[in-house]
Amino acid sequence: MSTSAWDDMKRVREDEYFVKEENKSKEQLKQHLAAIEKRYLETEEKMKSFSKGQSPITGAPMFKAQVAGHVVLDCPSDDMLFVSQASMLHLIESLQNGDKKAIASWKAFLENQS
């Protein structure tokens, strides 16, 4: 076997190794993203199905509320709100776009909580 043929075979094996490692990394990333998506959907579903319960932090009573079409878990005694990631993103986009109706809904909700 000539040196050139040996080098070619070595390069092919190295390429196969890197392709295999890349595929393995891609699969791990897919699994990680799928787990994040699953947790996101479970969180959204739990917030929608919540009606009344206790704060996971202090045990104070919590209630479900709707603000600008988004579910908010309100804990008035602790002065805390629990919102989903989607709700928070919507609020930020409303602020950036100057959506006065959504901003007014959030403001009215927060003023009524005081």
C-alpha positions as CSV (number, residue, x, y, z in Angstrom):
1,M,0.0,0.0,0.0
2,S,1.5,3.3,-1.0
3,T,1.8,6.3,1.3
4,S,-0.8,8.2,-0.7
5,A,-3.3,5.4,-0.5
6,W,-2.7,5.2,3.3
7,D,-3.1,8.9,3.7
8,D,-6.4,8.8,1.7
9,M,-7.7,6.0,3.9
10,K,-6.7,7.8,7.0
11,R,-8.5,11.0,5.8
12,V,-11.6,9.0,5.0
13,R,-11.7,7.5,8.5
14,E,-11.2,10.9,10.1
15,D,-14.0,12.4,8.0
16,E,-16.3,9.5,9.0
17,Y,-15.4,10.1,12.7
18,F,-16.2,13.8,12.5
19,V,-19.5,13.2,10.6
20,K,-20.4,10.6,13.3
21,E,-19.6,13.1,16.1
22,E,-21.5,15.9,14.4
23,N,-24.5,13.6,13.9
24,K,-24.3,12.7,17.6
25,S,-24.2,16.3,18.6
26,K,-27.1,17.2,16.4
27,E,-29.2,14.4,18.0
28,Q,-28.3,15.6,21.5
29,L,-29.3,19.1,20.5
30,K,-32.6,17.8,19.0
31,Q,-33.4,16.0,22.2
32,H,-32.5,19.0,24.3
33,L,-34.8,21.3,22.2
34,A,-37.6,18.7,22.3
35,A,-37.3,18.6,26.2
36,I,-37.5,22.4,26.3
37,E,-40.5,22.5,24.0
38,K,-42.2,19.8,26.1
39,R,-41.6,21.7,29.3
40,Y,-42.9,24.9,27.7
41,L,-46.1,23.2,26.6
42,E,-46.6,21.6,30.0
43,T,-46.1,24.9,31.7
44,E,-48.6,26.6,29.4
45,E,-51.2,23.8,30.0
46,K,-50.7,23.9,33.8
47,M,-51.2,27.7,33.8
48,K,-54.4,27.4,31.7
49,S,-55.8,24.7,33.9
50,F,-55.0,26.4,37.2
51,S,-57.9,27.8,39.0
52,K,-57.0,28.3,42.7
53,G,-54.1,27.1,44.8
54,Q,-51.1,28.1,46.9
55,S,-47.9,29.9,46.0
56,P,-45.0,27.5,45.5
57,I,-42.8,30.0,47.4
58,T,-44.8,31.0,50.4
59,G,-48.0,28.9,50.4
60,A,-50.2,32.0,50.2
61,P,-53.4,31.8,48.1
62,M,-53.1,32.3,44.4
63,F,-55.7,33.0,41.8
64,K,-55.8,32.8,38.0
65,A,-56.5,36.0,36.0
66,Q,-56.6,37.0,32.4
67,V,-54.7,40.1,31.3
68,A,-54.6,41.1,27.6
69,G,-55.6,37.6,26.6
70,H,-52.8,35.9,28.7
71,V,-53.1,33.8,31.8
72,V,-51.5,35.2,35.0
73,L,-51.3,33.5,38.3
74,D,-51.8,36.2,40.9
75,C,-50.7,36.0,44.6
76,P,-52.0,39.3,46.1
77,S,-50.8,38.6,49.6
78,D,-47.2,38.2,48.5
79,D,-47.5,40.9,45.8
80,M,-46.3,38.5,43.1
81,L,-47.4,37.5,39.6
82,F,-46.4,34.3,37.8
83,V,-46.5,34.7,34.1
84,S,-45.4,32.3,31.3
85,Q,-42.6,33.1,29.0
86,A,-45.0,33.7,26.1
87,S,-47.0,36.2,28.2
88,M,-43.8,38.1,29.2
89,L,-42.7,38.1,25.5
90,H,-46.1,39.5,24.5
91,L,-45.8,42.2,27.1
92,I,-42.3,43.2,25.9
93,E,-43.5,43.3,22.3
94,S,-46.5,45.4,23.3
95,L,-44.2,47.9,25.0
96,Q,-41.9,48.0,22.0
97,N,-44.7,48.4,19.5
98,G,-46.6,50.9,21.6
99,D,-49.7,48.7,21.8
100,K,-51.7,51.0,24.0
101,K,-54.6,48.5,24.5
102,A,-52.4,45.7,25.8
103,I,-50.4,48.1,27.9
104,A,-53.6,49.6,29.4
105,S,-54.9,46.1,30.2
106,W,-51.7,45.3,32.1
107,K,-51.7,48.7,33.9
108,A,-55.3,48.4,34.9
109,F,-54.7,44.9,36.2
110,L,-51.7,46.0,38.3
111,E,-53.4,49.1,39.6
112,N,-56.4,47.0,40.8
113,Q,-54.0,44.7,42.7
114,S,-52.7,47.5,44.9
